[in-house]
Amino acid sequence: MELADEGARREPAGIGAARAYDLVRKELLKELGADFFRSYLEPLRLVAEWNGSLLFCAGSRVAQDRIRQQVVHRLEVRMRTYEPRVGPIEILLDHEFPPEVRGLVDARIEEVRGQVVVSAPFGRAQSFSFDTLCVDASNHRAVTVARMIAAGAGVTFPIWLVHSPPGCGKSHILGAIAQEAAIRTPERKVLAMTGQEFLEAFQSALHKKRDSSAFKDMVRAPDLLLIDDFHRVCGKKATEEEMFDTMADVTRRGGQVVLAANHGPEGLEGLDEVLRSKLKGAATCEITEPDESLRRRILDMRVQHHALANPGFSVAPEALDMIANRLHVTGRELDGAVAQLIIEFKICGGTQVTLEAAANALQNKLSESAERRITVQLVIKVVARHFNMTPQQLLERTRRHAIARPRQTAMYLACQMTHASLPDIGQRFGGFDHTTVMYARDRIADLVEKDPTVKAEIEGLMRAIRREP
């Protein structure tokens, strides 16, 4: 395997460890892939040359283990390609450094504090902080609770689960908690990791038949444990049991556990019932998909962010209005739209992206959004799943309340969300007369008007139908 391309080999020998590391990072990004790099190598900092060794500071115990196992040899070889005088490399955590270089470690930590970096379309990075969160009714409760936890005031609810469809800001909120907690309560030990990292680290300890006490010490020591993509552990029995024990140990000591997942406790497929029961007793917040107003604010924020790295980049306000109005998507997908506008900006020679240019650049995305039609069959499928029945059961011609009420709900939603006529809806529900559909529509509409619980249920079903693939 080539250690560097020919252009890179022509760098002069003896360029220094810092410059060599900058070059090697780019090579490792290409070799190991963006996901691995962001998870483990992005936070890795070269701190000092000490006693003939290069000391690096890893971002977490999981990252330290993965780098020692898979990367450190490659790192040494590649570093010596550019700087032959490089000695052995040591991957340490901040508290493991010798006292003589402790000041340098503290300086590095201060340098990167507040720079929690996350993946975004086309490899872009942005800061996950409360300052960069756009807040409205869809996420207000979740952000309020997150601020409480970051300030150290959330132990009255030791386990908190925030859930939403993908791309609605869960990772942003967890990153903001970690960043704010480091600043406001530096005495707290904070560990942030993904469900996949927890799974891999635990299984690695098991498969190599080594003592798992180091893993247990790592995940149970924090005062604040943050697990993103918690749903990744669902269905993995041994990992679920370890997660249960970890949560119990952290909270028993007075610590806090924050989980982020794509569904609430009831919707997590494959989850062990003991762990599901524990989560049902936890505090939860749901984040819903952004409405047009919030989409517009998110677009403004993303454009301002990208303008820092792309001087002169701007988008006409009417273009952003059009995108917010026509793209009924999540914040992550809005990121993709803005990334497409950056390409348009560069192609057009650095002029402002106009309404016409934006429409051309996003033609496929806008067409997909306009052409997607919600069908009666889709409504039946989602409503049946919501009420824990099959579509066939939902279509039974019976007056039993357990079936009649869900069927009325589905008829109401079909009237509201599809282009089907009343007779067509009745036919698709098994041959009901259009007057039956009218009765169901008016009955549920009346309940929505009078009962907040029914209104919330209908709104939740509408969101589920819209995001159904």
C-alpha positions in Angstrom: 0.0 0.0 0.0 1.3 3.4 -0.9 1.9 5.6 2.1 1.6 8.8 0.3 1.1 10.0 -3.2 4.1 11.2 -5.2 3.2 14.9 -4.8 3.1 14.5 -1.0 6.5 12.6 -1.0 8.2 15.6 -2.5 7.6 17.5 0.8 11.1 18.1 2.2 12.3 15.9 5.0 12.3 17.4 8.5 9.1 19.5 8.2 8.3 19.1 11.8 5.8 16.9 13.7 2.9 19.4 13.5 3.1 19.9 9.8 3.5 16.1 9.2 0.4 15.4 11.3 -1.6 17.9 9.2 -0.6 16.0 6.1 -1.2 12.5 7.6 -4.7 13.5 8.8 -5.7 14.1 5.2 -4.4 10.7 4.1 -6.1 8.9 7.0 -9.4 10.6 6.1 -9.2 9.2 2.6 -8.0 5.7 3.7 -10.4 5.1 6.7 -13.4 7.0 5.5 -15.3 10.0 6.8 -17.4 8.2 9.4 -14.5 6.5 11.1 -12.4 9.7 10.9 -15.1 11.9 12.4 -15.8 9.5 15.2 -12.3 8.8 16.3 -9.6 10.9 14.6 -11.3 14.3 14.3 -10.8 15.1 18.0 -7.3 13.6 18.1 -4.8 16.4 19.0 -1.0 16.4 18.9 -0.1 17.8 22.3 3.7 17.6 22.8 7.0 15.9 22.0 8.2 14.5 25.3 11.1 12.2 26.2 11.4 11.1 22.5 7.7 10.3 22.1 4.9 12.1 20.4 2.0 12.5 22.8 -1.5 12.7 21.4 -4.8 13.4 23.3 -7.8 11.3 22.3 -11.3 12.5 22.6 -12.7 9.6 24.5 -11.8 6.2 25.9 -13.6 4.5 23.0 -11.6 6.6 20.5 -8.3 5.8 22.4 -9.0 2.1 22.2 -9.9 2.2 18.5 -6.8 4.3 17.6 -4.5 2.1 19.5 -5.8 -1.0 17.9 -6.3 0.1 14.3 -4.5 3.4 13.6 -1.4 4.0 15.7 0.9 1.9 13.6 -0.3 3.6 10.4 0.1 6.9 12.0 3.7 6.3 13.1 4.7 5.0 9.6 3.1 7.9 7.8 4.5 10.5 10.2 8.0 9.2 9.6 7.5 9.5 5.8 7.4 13.3 6.3 9.4 13.7 9.5 12.0 10.8 9.9 12.9 12.0 13.4 9.5 11.1 14.8 9.7 8.7 17.8 7.0 6.3 19.2 3.5 7.6 19.4 1.4 7.5 22.6 -2.4 7.9 22.6 -3.5 9.3 26.0 -6.6 10.8 27.6 -6.3 14.2 29.1 -5.9 12.9 32.7 -3.1 10.4 31.7 -0.5 13.0 30.6 2.7 13.5 32.7 2.6 16.5 35.1 5.4 18.1 33.1 3.1 18.6 30.0 -0.2 19.0 31.8 -0.2 22.7 31.0 0.0 21.9 27.3 -2.9 19.5 27.6 -5.1 22.1 29.4 -4.2 24.6 26.6 -5.3 22.1 23.9 -8.6 21.4 25.7 -9.3 25.1 26.0 -8.4 25.5 22.4 -11.0 22.9 21.2 -13.7 23.6 23.8 -16.9 24.5 22.1 -15.8 22.9 18.9 -18.0 19.8 19.0 -17.9 18.8 15.3 -20.6 16.8 13.6 -21.2 15.2 10.3 -23.1 17.1 7.7 -23.7 16.7 3.9 -20.5 16.9 1.8 -18.3 16.6 4.9 -19.1 20.0 6.2 -18.7 20.7 9.9 -20.6 23.1 12.1 -20.6 23.8 15.8 -23.2 22.0 17.9 -24.1 24.6 20.5 -27.2 26.1 21.9 -26.3 29.3 20.1 -26.7 27.6 16.7 -30.0 25.9 17.5 -33.1 27.3 15.9 -36.0 26.9 18.4 -39.7 26.9 18.0 -42.7 24.9 19.2 -41.4 21.7 17.6 -38.3 21.5 19.8 -38.8 24.1 22.6 -39.5 21.6 25.3 -36.5 19.5 24.4 -34.1 22.5 24.2 -35.4 23.7 27.6 -34.7 20.4 29.3 -31.3 20.1 27.6 -30.3 23.5 29.0 -31.3 22.4 32.5 -29.2 19.2 32.1 -26.2 21.2 30.8 -26.4 23.5 33.8 -26.5 20.5 36.2 -30.1 21.0 37.2 -31.6 17.8 35.6 -30.9 15.1 38.2 -34.6 15.1 39.3 -35.1 13.1 36.1 -32.0 10.9 36.0 -32.8 9.4 32.6 -34.0 11.6 29.7 -34.9 10.3 26.3 -35.2 12.8 23.4 -36.6 11.3 20.2 -37.5 12.4 16.7 -37.4 11.4 13.0 -33.8 11.4 11.6 -32.4 14.8 10.9 -34.5 16.9 13.4 -31.6 18.0 15.7 -31.1 15.3 18.3 -27.4 15.1 17.8 -27.2 18.9 17.8 -28.9 18.9 21.2 -26.6 16.3 22.7 -23.6 18.1 21.4 -24.8 21.3 22.9 -25.3 19.7 26.3 -21.8 18.3 26.2 -20.3 21.6 25.2 -22.3 23.7 27.7 -21.7 21.2 30.6 -17.9 21.4 30.0 -18.1 25.2 30.4 -20.7 25.6 33.1 -19.9 22.6 35.3 -16.3 21.6 34.5 -16.1 19.4 37.6 -18.6 17.0 36.1 -17.2 14.0 34.2 -19.0 13.9 30.8 -18.9 11.1 28.3 -20.6 11.4 24.9 -20.7 8.5 22.5 -23.0 6.9 19.9 -25.0 3.7 20.4 -22.8 2.2 17.7 -19.6 3.1 19.6 -21.0 1.6 22.8 -21.9 -1.6 20.9 -18.5 -1.9 19.2 -16.5 -1.2 22.4 -18.6 -3.7 24.4 -18.4 -6.4 21.8 -14.7 -5.9 21.3 -14.2 -6.5 25.0 -16.3 -9.7 24.8 -14.9 -11.2 21.6 -11.2 -10.7 22.6 -12.0 -12.5 25.8 -10.3 -9.9 27.9 -11.4 -8.4 31.1 -14.3 -6.0 30.4 -13.7 -4.0 33.6 -11.9 -1.3 31.6 -15.0 -0.9 29.4 -17.3 -0.9 32.4 -15.1 1.7 34.2 -15.2 4.0 31.2 -19.0 4.0 30.6 -20.0 4.0 34.3 -17.6 6.6 35.6 -19.2 9.7 34.1 -21.6 12.0 36.0 -23.2 12.8 32.7 -23.5 10.0 30.1 -24.8 11.0 26.6 -25.7 8.2 24.1 -26.7 9.3 20.6 -28.5 6.9 18.2 -29.5 4.7 21.2 -31.7 2.7 18.8 -28.5 1.1 17.4 -28.3 -1.2 20.5 -31.8 -2.4 20.2 -32.1 -6.1 19.4 -28.6 -6.8 20.7 -29.4 -8.8 23.8 -26.1 -8.8 25.6 -25.4 -5.1 24.7 -28.9 -4.1 25.9 -28.2 -5.8 29.3 -24.9 -4.0 29.6 -26.6 -0.7 28.7 -29.3 -1.4 31.4 -26.6 -2.1 34.0 -24.7 1.0 32.9 -27.7 3.3 33.2 -28.5 1.8 36.6 -25.0 2.3 37.9 -24.7 5.9 36.6 -28.0 7.0 38.0 -27.6 5.2 41.3 -24.5 7.4 42.0 -26.6 10.5 41.3 -25.5 10.9 37.7 -27.5 11.7 34.6 -28.1 9.6 31.4 -29.3 11.3 28.2 -30.4 9.2 25.3 -31.4 10.2 21.7 -33.3 7.8 19.5 -35.5 7.8 16.4 -38.5 6.6 18.4 -39.9 6.8 21.9 -39.9 3.7 24.2 -42.9 2.1 22.5 -41.5 2.4 18.9 -38.0 1.0 19.5 -38.1 -2.3 17.7 -36.3 -5.2 19.2 -35.8 -3.5 22.6 -35.7 -5.8 25.6 -38.9 -5.4 27.6 -37.0 -4.8 30.8 -35.1 -1.9 29.3 -38.3 -0.7 27.5 -40.0 -0.6 30.9 -37.2 1.4 32.4 -37.4 3.9 29.5 -41.2 4.2 30.0 -40.5 5.5 33.5 -38.0 8.0 32.1 -38.6 11.6 31.2 -39.1 12.0 27.4 -39.4 14.8 24.8 -40.4 14.4 21.2 -39.0 16.7 18.5 -41.3 17.1 15.5 -40.3 18.0 11.9 -39.9 21.8 11.4 -42.7 23.9 10.0 -42.2 26.5 7.3 -41.3 29.2 9.7 -38.6 27.2 11.4 -37.3 25.8 8.0 -36.8 29.4 6.9 -34.8 30.3 10.0 -32.7 27.1 9.6 -31.9 28.1 6.1 -30.8 31.6 7.2 -28.5 30.0 9.9 -27.0 27.6 7.4 -26.3 30.3 4.8 -24.6 32.5 7.4 -22.5 29.5 8.6 -21.4 28.7 5.1 -20.7 32.3 4.2 -17.8 32.2 6.8 -16.0 29.6 4.7 -17.2 30.9 1.3 -16.8 34.7 1.3 -19.5 36.4 -0.7 -21.9 33.5 -0.5 -25.5 34.7 -0.2 -28.9 33.6 -1.3 -31.8 35.9 -2.3 -34.4 36.1 0.5 -37.2 35.2 -2.0 -35.2 32.0 -2.9 -35.0 31.0 0.8 -38.7 31.7 1.1 -39.4 29.4 -1.8 -37.3 26.6 -0.4 -38.9 26.8 3.0 -42.3 26.8 1.5 -41.8 23.9 -1.0 -39.4 21.6 0.8 -41.2 19.9 3.6 -38.1 18.3 5.0 -35.9 18.0 8.1 -33.0 20.3 9.1 -30.5 17.7 7.7 -32.1 17.8 4.3 -32.1 21.6 4.4 -28.3 21.3 4.9 -28.2 19.3 1.6 -30.2 22.0 -0.1 -27.9 24.8 1.0 -24.9 22.7 0.0 -26.4 22.5 -3.5 -26.7 26.3 -3.5 -23.0 26.6 -2.7 -22.2 24.6 -5.8 -24.5 26.9 -7.8 -22.8 30.0 -6.2 -19.3 28.7 -7.3 -20.5 27.8 -10.8 -22.0 31.2 -11.3 -18.7 32.9 -10.4 -19.5 34.0 -6.9 -22.7 36.0 -7.5 -25.8 35.9 -5.2 -27.9 32.8 -5.8 -31.2 34.2 -7.2 -34.7 32.7 -7.0 -34.3 31.3 -10.6 -30.9 29.9 -9.9 -32.0 28.2 -6.7 -35.0 26.7 -8.5 -32.7 25.3 -11.2 -30.2 24.0 -8.7 -32.8 22.2 -6.5 -35.1 21.1 -9.4 -34.9 17.4 -8.5 -35.5 18.0 -4.8 -38.4 20.3 -5.5 -39.9 17.9 -8.0 -39.6 14.9 -5.6 -41.4 17.0 -2.9 -44.2 18.1 -5.3 -44.7 14.7 -6.9 -44.9 12.6 -3.7 -48.5 11.8 -3.2 -49.9 10.4 0.0 -52.3 7.5 -0.8 -55.2 6.1 1.0 -53.3 2.8 1.3 -50.4 4.6 3.0 -52.8 6.2 5.5 -54.4 2.8 6.3 -50.9 1.3 6.8 -49.7 3.9 9.2 -52.9 4.2 11.2 -53.2 0.4 11.6 -49.6 0.3 12.8 -50.3 3.1 15.3 -53.2 1.2 16.8 -51.3 -2.2 16.8 -53.5 -3.9 14.3 -53.2 -5.1 10.7 -54.6 -3.2 7.7 -57.0 -6.1 7.3 -58.3 -5.7 10.8 -58.8 -1.9 10.3 -61.0 -2.6 7.2 -63.3 -5.1 9.0 -67.0 -4.1 8.7 -67.8 -4.0 12.4 -69.1 -1.5 14.9 -66.8 -2.6 17.7 -65.2 0.6 19.1 -61.7 -1.0 19.1 -61.9 -1.1 15.3 -64.5 1.6 14.4 -62.6 4.4 16.1 -59.2 3.7 14.3 -61.1 3.2 11.0 -62.8 6.6 11.5 -59.4 8.2 12.2 -58.0 6.7 9.0 -61.0 8.0 7.0 -60.5 11.4 8.5 -56.8 11.5 7.6 -57.5 10.2 4.1 -59.9 13.1 3.6 -57.4 15.6 4.9 -54.2 14.2 3.3 -55.1 12.6 -0.1 -56.7 13.8 -3.3 -59.2 10.9 -3.2 -62.9 11.6 -3.4 -65.3 10.5 -0.7 -66.7 7.6 -2.7 -63.2 6.5 -3.6 -62.1 6.6 0.0 -65.2 4.5 1.0 -64.4 2.0 -1.7 -60.8 1.7 -0.6 -62.0 1.0 2.9 -63.9 -2.0 1.8 -67.0 -0.6 0.1 -68.4 1.9 2.6 -70.8 4.5 1.3 -69.6 8.0 1.0 -71.9 9.1 3.8 -70.1 6.8 6.2 -66.8 8.6 5.2 -68.5 12.0 5.8 -69.7 10.9 9.2 -66.2 9.6 10.2 -64.6 12.8 8.9 -66.9 15.1 10.8 -66.8 12.9 14.0 -63.0 13.0 14.2 -62.9 16.7 13.2 -65.2 17.5 16.2 -63.0 15.5 18.6 -59.9 17.3 17.3 -61.6 20.6 18.0 -62.7 19.7 21.5 -60.1 17.2 22.8 -56.4 18.2 23.0 -55.4 14.6 23.3 -57.1 13.6 20.1 -55.6 16.6 18.4 -52.1 15.6 19.4 -52.7 12.1 18.3 -53.9 13.2 14.8 -51.0 15.6 14.4 -48.6 12.8 15.3 -50.2 10.5 12.8 -49.9 13.2 10.1 -46.2 13.5 10.8 -45.8 9.7 10.7 -47.6 9.5 7.3 -45.5 12.3 5.8 -42.2 10.8 6.7 -43.2 7.2 5.8 -40.9 6.1 2.9 
